[in-house]
Amino acid sequence: MWKQDWDEDDGEPPPGGSRAWERALREVRAVYRQADAAYAPFSCPASGECCQLSRTQRQPWLWAPEWKLLTTGRELPPPRADGGCPFLDAAGLRCTVYADRPFGCRTFFCERIRGPARQPAEAVAAMLERLERVSRRMEPTLTGPRPILEWYSRTQTQAP
């Protein structure tokens, strides 16, 4: 698995090398821009309710490049006592990584979404396939995406 803050002094690069990871992260950002465009006609109440993961019993699933994008250059925040996403602000209302929030957070799995009667399911499926292709290029042995709290927990246990 890739190391979170790899540089050339650390020895062996992550699978695919650092340039390959840079390309993968650019592609993830491109998918995120597509998702934002697909969901532009919709609105979110921005309540942070969907980020209360223990309350909703739902969480976004991330591919390896999504987790890398989310954590590169950032310290992992401590776990939240309320069971919310660790990337929420102290008040539990705003995302502290909003620009890099995962695909699942961009595609409104909240029932309070407002907009056209039908969500862009075909576009979402195509974007998910693209994320999978990028991830498989970088992590060929990864069997699929993982819940955000699983990524978080694994990274917490690997921290020095």
Contacts in CASP RR format, 6 or more apart in sequence:
PFRMAT RR
TARGET T0000
AUTHOR 0000-0000-0000
METHOD contacts of the structure
MODEL  1
MWKQDWDEDDGEPPPGGSRAWERALREVRAVYRQADAAYAPFSCPASGEC
CQLSRTQRQPWLWAPEWKLLTTGRELPPPRADGGCPFLDAAGLRCTVYAD
RPFGCRTFFCERIRGPARQPAEAVAAMLERLERVSRRMEPTLTGPRPILE
WYSRTQTQAP
1 14 0 8 1.000
1 64 0 8 1.000
1 139 0 8 1.000
2 14 0 8 1.000
2 15 0 8 1.000
2 21 0 8 1.000
2 64 0 8 1.000
2 68 0 8 1.000
2 138 0 8 1.000
2 139 0 8 1.000
3 10 0 8 1.000
3 14 0 8 1.000
4 68 0 8 1.000
4 71 0 8 1.000
4 72 0 8 1.000
4 155 0 8 1.000
5 72 0 8 1.000
5 73 0 8 1.000
6 13 0 8 1.000
6 14 0 8 1.000
6 18 0 8 1.000
7 18 0 8 1.000
8 18 0 8 1.000
14 21 0 8 1.000
14 138 0 8 1.000
15 138 0 8 1.000
15 139 0 8 1.000
15 140 0 8 1.000
16 137 0 8 1.000
16 138 0 8 1.000
20 137 0 8 1.000
20 138 0 8 1.000
21 65 0 8 1.000
21 68 0 8 1.000
21 138 0 8 1.000
24 65 0 8 1.000
24 68 0 8 1.000
24 134 0 8 1.000
24 135 0 8 1.000
24 137 0 8 1.000
24 138 0 8 1.000
25 65 0 8 1.000
25 68 0 8 1.000
25 69 0 8 1.000
25 72 0 8 1.000
27 65 0 8 1.000
27 130 0 8 1.000
27 134 0 8 1.000
28 65 0 8 1.000
28 66 0 8 1.000
28 69 0 8 1.000
28 131 0 8 1.000
28 134 0 8 1.000
29 69 0 8 1.000
31 103 0 8 1.000
31 127 0 8 1.000
31 130 0 8 1.000
31 131 0 8 1.000
31 134 0 8 1.000
32 100 0 8 1.000
32 103 0 8 1.000
32 106 0 8 1.000
34 123 0 8 1.000
34 127 0 8 1.000
35 103 0 8 1.000
35 106 0 8 1.000
35 107 0 8 1.000
35 124 0 8 1.000
35 127 0 8 1.000
36 106 0 8 1.000
38 120 0 8 1.000
38 123 0 8 1.000
38 124 0 8 1.000
38 127 0 8 1.000
39 106 0 8 1.000
39 107 0 8 1.000
39 108 0 8 1.000
39 119 0 8 1.000
39 120 0 8 1.000
41 115 0 8 1.000
41 116 0 8 1.000
42 108 0 8 1.000
42 113 0 8 1.000
42 114 0 8 1.000
42 115 0 8 1.000
42 116 0 8 1.000
42 119 0 8 1.000
43 113 0 8 1.000
43 114 0 8 1.000
43 115 0 8 1.000
44 108 0 8 1.000
44 110 0 8 1.000
44 112 0 8 1.000
44 113 0 8 1.000
44 114 0 8 1.000
45 110 0 8 1.000
45 112 0 8 1.000
45 114 0 8 1.000
47 93 0 8 1.000
47 112 0 8 1.000
48 88 0 8 1.000
48 92 0 8 1.000
48 93 0 8 1.000
48 94 0 8 1.000
48 95 0 8 1.000
49 55 0 8 1.000
49 56 0 8 1.000
49 110 0 8 1.000
49 112 0 8 1.000
50 56 0 8 1.000
50 58 0 8 1.000
50 105 0 8 1.000
50 109 0 8 1.000
50 110 0 8 1.000
51 84 0 8 1.000
51 85 0 8 1.000
51 87 0 8 1.000
51 88 0 8 1.000
51 92 0 8 1.000
51 95 0 8 1.000
51 105 0 8 1.000
52 82 0 8 1.000
52 83 0 8 1.000
52 84 0 8 1.000
52 85 0 8 1.000
52 92 0 8 1.000
53 59 0 8 1.000
53 83 0 8 1.000
53 84 0 8 1.000
53 85 0 8 1.000
53 148 0 8 1.000
53 149 0 8 1.000
54 82 0 8 1.000
54 83 0 8 1.000
54 84 0 8 1.000
55 83 0 8 1.000
55 84 0 8 1.000
58 109 0 8 1.000
59 85 0 8 1.000
59 147 0 8 1.000
59 148 0 8 1.000
59 149 0 8 1.000
60 102 0 8 1.000
60 103 0 8 1.000
60 104 0 8 1.000
60 105 0 8 1.000
60 109 0 8 1.000
60 147 0 8 1.000
60 148 0 8 1.000
61 104 0 8 1.000
61 145 0 8 1.000
61 146 0 8 1.000
61 147 0 8 1.000
61 148 0 8 1.000
62 70 0 8 1.000
62 102 0 8 1.000
62 103 0 8 1.000
62 145 0 8 1.000
62 146 0 8 1.000
62 147 0 8 1.000
62 148 0 8 1.000
62 151 0 8 1.000
63 131 0 8 1.000
63 132 0 8 1.000
63 134 0 8 1.000
63 135 0 8 1.000
63 142 0 8 1.000
63 144 0 8 1.000
63 145 0 8 1.000
64 135 0 8 1.000
64 138 0 8 1.000
64 139 0 8 1.000
64 142 0 8 1.000
65 131 0 8 1.000
65 134 0 8 1.000
65 135 0 8 1.000
65 138 0 8 1.000
66 102 0 8 1.000
66 103 0 8 1.000
66 131 0 8 1.000
66 135 0 8 1.000
66 145 0 8 1.000
67 146 0 8 1.000
67 148 0 8 1.000
67 151 0 8 1.000
67 155 0 8 1.000
69 100 0 8 1.000
70 87 0 8 1.000
70 97 0 8 1.000
70 100 0 8 1.000
70 101 0 8 1.000
70 102 0 8 1.000
71 155 0 8 1.000
74 97 0 8 1.000
76 86 0 8 1.000
76 152 0 8 1.000
76 155 0 8 1.000
76 156 0 8 1.000
76 159 0 8 1.000
77 86 0 8 1.000
77 87 0 8 1.000
77 96 0 8 1.000
78 86 0 8 1.000
79 86 0 8 1.000
79 152 0 8 1.000
79 156 0 8 1.000
80 86 0 8 1.000
80 88 0 8 1.000
80 92 0 8 1.000
82 92 0 8 1.000
84 92 0 8 1.000
85 95 0 8 1.000
85 148 0 8 1.000
86 149 0 8 1.000
86 152 0 8 1.000
87 95 0 8 1.000
87 96 0 8 1.000
87 97 0 8 1.000
87 101 0 8 1.000
88 94 0 8 1.000
88 95 0 8 1.000
88 96 0 8 1.000
89 95 0 8 1.000
89 96 0 8 1.000
95 101 0 8 1.000
95 105 0 8 1.000
102 148 0 8 1.000
103 127 0 8 1.000
103 128 0 8 1.000
103 131 0 8 1.000
107 119 0 8 1.000
107 124 0 8 1.000
108 119 0 8 1.000
113 119 0 8 1.000
131 145 0 8 1.000
132 144 0 8 1.000
132 145 0 8 1.000
135 142 0 8 1.000
135 144 0 8 1.000
135 145 0 8 1.000
136 142 0 8 1.000
END
